[in-house]
Amino acid sequence: MLKDFRRKLVDLELFTQSLEDWVLQKSLADPASGKQSFRSPFLMDELCRLDLALEGVLFQQLCRMPCSSYASYDLKEDEFLAVEDFLHAIVNGLWRTFWRKSGPLPFFLSCPRHPGSKFYSVEKAISRGRIDELCGLSLISTTGNDLHVHWDQVMEFALFRSEILSGNDLKLSPSSICEALFYGIHVLISRSLSKYCTIGNDSIFVLVFDSKFGGVVKLGGDLGKLEFNSANPYQSVVEWLKCHAEINVSSVDQIWNKLGNASWGDLGTLQVILATFYSIVQWNGPPRKSIASLASDHSLRLQKRRLEYRLIDNGNAPVPFQQASHEQGEIVEVEQSDNPYSRKQASRLKLKQGEILVLEDQRQGQKSFQIQESLALGNHFIYIAVSVDNPTELLTVYVGAHPSRLEPSWEDMSLWYQVQRQTKVLNTLRQEGVSSKYLPEIIASGRILHSGSCKKQTPGGCCDHPLCGTPILVTSPVGEPLSLVLAHDGPLSSEEATRCCRDCLLALRTAALMNVQHGDICPENIICIVNMQGARSKLSYMPISWGRAVLEDRDSPSINLQFSSSHALQHGKLCPSSDAESLVYLLYFVCGGTMEQVDSIESALQWRERNWAKRSIQQQLGEVSALLKAFADYVDSLCGTPYPVDYEIWLKRLNRAVDGSTDRGKMIEEVAITLRLEDVAESSGTSGGGT
């Protein structure tokens, strides 16, 4: 019945006559709201997110749209070639960006002459003199082995007309909408009749173009509600469209500029790209990277751009970032200003060697530290300094964001975790009487004091000075991040990898006594410390950056696609073995294992599942140490379970391998340990400071 119905529905003119008055009425703007009855297929927020996600993605149309205003056969050839190249640039760019960077495309473009006709390439239609007969282009799925193209393989239809505008308004004319619906209903019926089409067949995007403008029509609905009238199929379809179909019509905007180039990033083109994106999702499944995940990188790209050009906003236009030079040992002087952007500038200051920071510690009073060196780690700096009172011991200094940043950026939140939250976590461990040479020790914490008079109104407040009240944390010891060690010296030896595992497990066990988990084990957060023993040096390793530590259920760990545990990636929470699992990935990496450059949580989980199943991680560690391989096997058995890590047995084995004894390298140098879990839960608040 439906097949016979489709065969009779071939006259576009009759279809348009039956539907055009209704479409015209629906297209008229409401006098009250000024909006037409047809809703757009897209929200403006969707288009804005897509715009941000496609930053840096190259869409290149090589065949220009002809600019001539007169009609000719040759002109139409060039127009079809331009539309074909435009659509190819879109599908290729989307597939390479969101799905796969290499390999063949699972679709291609082809042109029909009318519903039910064969499909041609544009070149073949030109060679056969049939370019005038083409109605548009179709995006065709390459499913199956059939060399012939069928209408049930149409993923998206692009209608090309000489004119699509409704008078002088930037909206589709009623006849354009009717023709789009005509081809859309044919695609839906063909999908419904297909034995091979397994996708959800209830909607189709139809792109509508002329040589300047473009819009999108989306047609969807349940064909089961189509009442067949073989005597008048057009009336049946019109009734279905009016009563049961969902029709969305976008606004019309310019696609090609006066030079024939596509206006990539403009509204009209973004609508076409988003429609094509959804069409690919409908046939090929969700992408490996989502629009939201790529759009979320916009702020990071913006930060990088500003760092590259060393620009800040002065409220009107970018101005060069200039940093005053200071004599060695001089306290940093910053000119006071009421301009809030000066505070933003201060929060991005890179401290120079020789500068002195004065810190107000609530427990110890004022303390002064002189900067010796700076290390760039990701989007922030850590500093090596000495106390002015004791210049023989090197210390690590973390400088946070200025407290006036009421709407913190991603960078400022990272600094908050590095300074205020890490201060809280380390203070929690210290207050509970837990200490270990494998954990950082707080030397001082508080807020920066600036030179000159301070006009703050309250002891805990800050004045207009751009450095006033900036949080700071000073810890011991000092070491080189493992990421830099690997960059300079390559993979660790068997002995050092085993020592790294032992030292990190000692730190994790110490924290676990207070039900604290690190939550961010990665090469940047492990330091290599050189301990001088007479004329000889001995290396040790320590987890730092405890700001993402998990103290209670509501705390969230950092998400690292390379090193986070599977449970953290799936649920945003840690299980008891999560830190140990991250440590195994770290060991795999420092022993020369290849970390695949994954770009989404889904691909990161697939990498873990694949490598655990193939035992690739154990095999890599087995080439270095049988003990590390056994440890990886043990952690594999715990991943995602509620069972805790048996630190004792593994530390005994690792101590024996590292020091030749289970006595040396003691697990914890405890002053006192009082397990007051209710106090630990209360300590995961957001306040910084040294209390």
Secondary structure, DSSP 8 states (H G I E B T S, - for coil): -HHHHHHH---HHHHHHHHHHHHHHHHS--TTT---SSB-SS-HHHHHHHHHHTTT------S-----SS--HHHHHHHHHHHHHHHHHHHHHHIIIII-SSS--SEEEEEESSTT--EE-HHHHHHTT-GGG--EEEEEE--SS-SS--GGGEEEEEEE-S--EETTEEEE-HHHHHHHHHHHHHHHHHHHH-SS--S--SEEEEEEE-SSEEEEEEEE--GGG----TT-HHHHHHHHHHHT-EEEE---EE-B-TTS-B-TTSHHHHHHHHHHHHHHHHHH-S-SS-HHHHHTTHHHHHHHHHHHHTEEE-SSSEEE-------TT-B------S-HHHHHHHHT----TT-EEEEEETTTEEEEEEEEEEEEETTEEEEEEEESS-TTSEEEEEE---TT-SS--HHHHHHHIIIIIHHHHHHHHHHTT---TTS-EEEEEEEEE-SS----SSTT---SSTTTT-EEEEEE---EEHHHHHHHH-S--HHHHHHHHHHHHHHHHHHHTTT-B----SGGGEEEEEEEETTEEEEEEEE--GGG-B-STT------TTTS-HHHHHHSS--TTHHHHHHHHHHHHHTT-------SHHHHHHHHHHHHHTTHHHHHHHTT-HHHHHHHHHHHHHTTSS----HHHHHHHHHHHHHSSSSSS-S---S-----HHHHHHT--S--S--
